[in-house]
Amino acid sequence: MVSKNQKKLIKSLYQKKYRKQYGLFVAEGKKVINELLEEGVKLYSLFTIEDIFDVDQASKYIVTEEELKQISFLTTPQIVLAVFYIPYNGGIEERGLILALDDIRDPGNLGTIIRLCDWFGIKDLVCSMQTVDCYNPKVIQATMGSITRVNINYVDLKSFLTTKAKEFKVYGTFMEGKSIYKEQLSENAILIMGNEANGISESIQNFVQDKVTIPQFGINKKTESLNVATATAIVLSEFKRS
């Protein structure tokens, strides 16, 4: 059974201020939750309609489908929902490729980008303070567990770039720039991806040392731009290939 206090807590965690206040986040689905458990993320409570999870009995609650539906953030709830403690993220590496996000607002995009970082072996993801919270339930769902293997830090992006610009070559993605396929890409670099609607903000553009673009090969060239997650996949692939 899910108590009123448990329902109230879980529903509150949809909002960033309560996630920050309680140090907790929500995950749903067997795959995501199993990955979080396997990576050692500390469990607060787990609600499931199937008793198939090997966790502390004091933290596990067997519930009905109707009860799970009442606490789920999904239109079609899966068999399990869990509340985890937000883990501590370590410091940022001093070398290699760092991905920086300037005001990414869509949870699905951020979740996909986190998965891409995991896939391409990008250890550090740096997000502006205006970027959507990585512990938003929709982001967690989209990461499919990859959030446990990427070091994510929220920073004042201008201050961060001011500090790191001398140590790293800073690339920015633009509609107009040098073809990513023709560039000699640096191993120690910061790659900036911009907002879905407005791209990289003017204040952040000042730090970009090399503007790159994904050339458009279509004959009509009527497509205005690529989805930011799609563009990230292409650019990261090229960095790794190089």
ABEGO torsion letter per residue (X at the ends): XBBAAAAAAAAAAABAAAAAAAGBBBBBEAAAAAAAAAAGBBBABBBBABBABBBBAAABBBBBAAAAAAABABABBBABBBBBBBBBBBBBBABEBBBBBBGBABAAAAAAAAAAAAAAGBABBBBBAABBBAABAAAAAAAGGAAAABBBBBBBAAAAAAAAAAABBBBBBBABBBBAAABBBBABBBBBBBBAAAEBBAAAAAABABBBBBBBABAAGABABBBAAAAAAAAAAAAAAX
